[in-house]
Each structure stands twice: as structure tokens, then as C-alpha cells.
Amino acid sequence: MNQRFKRIPFSKVINNFEVFIQSSDVIVANRLSDDLKPFKHKVYTRDLYSCD
């Protein structure tokens, strides 16, 4: 393996929103959408004022 590249650990794609929410401890999002508002205690975002 080339020394310049690190191996990325296994990532899982979850296509079901409900399963995603239940299995996530933390959610990183660009914007706080209406779908995420009920779970905002898990969300870290730069959208401080929900105005973008």
C-alpha cells in the first residue's frame, strides 16, 4: 500500500432515515432542516439561526 494514503475504516450507507436517526449518536449537517429539528439534540451544524 502506498504510504501517502491511509486506509479508511469501513463506512455503512443507511438509506432509511428512521434507521439512520436511531443508529446515530451525532449528526453533522450543513443546515438544520425540518426533518432534523426533532433530533436537534444530536445535530451539530453551522446553521446557527436557521435562516439560510
C-alpha positions in Angstrom: 0.0 0.0 0.0 1.2 3.5 -0.9 2.5 5.3 2.2 0.7 8.6 1.2 -2.7 7.1 1.6 -4.3 5.9 4.8 -6.9 3.2 4.7 -10.4 4.5 5.6 -12.3 2.3 8.1 -15.5 0.7 7.0 -18.4 3.1 6.5 -22.0 2.0 6.1 -24.6 3.7 4.0 -28.0 3.9 5.5 -30.8 4.7 3.1 -33.6 4.7 5.7 -34.0 7.9 7.6 -35.6 6.4 10.7 -32.9 3.7 11.0 -30.3 6.5 10.5 -31.7 8.6 13.3 -32.0 5.6 15.7 -28.4 4.4 15.0 -26.7 7.9 15.2 -25.3 9.4 18.3 -24.2 12.6 16.5 -25.4 14.1 13.2 -23.2 16.6 11.4 -25.2 18.7 8.9 -24.7 21.8 6.9 -28.2 23.0 7.6 -30.8 22.2 10.2 -33.7 21.0 8.1 -37.3 20.5 9.3 -36.6 16.7 9.3 -33.8 17.1 11.7 -35.4 19.6 14.1 -37.0 16.9 16.4 -33.5 15.5 16.8 -31.6 18.7 17.2 -30.0 17.5 20.5 -28.0 15.2 18.2 -27.2 17.7 15.4 -24.1 19.8 15.1 -24.4 22.5 12.4 -23.1 25.8 11.2 -26.7 27.0 10.7 -26.9 28.9 14.0 -30.0 30.9 13.2 -31.8 28.6 10.7 -32.0 31.4 8.2 -30.1 30.0 5.2 
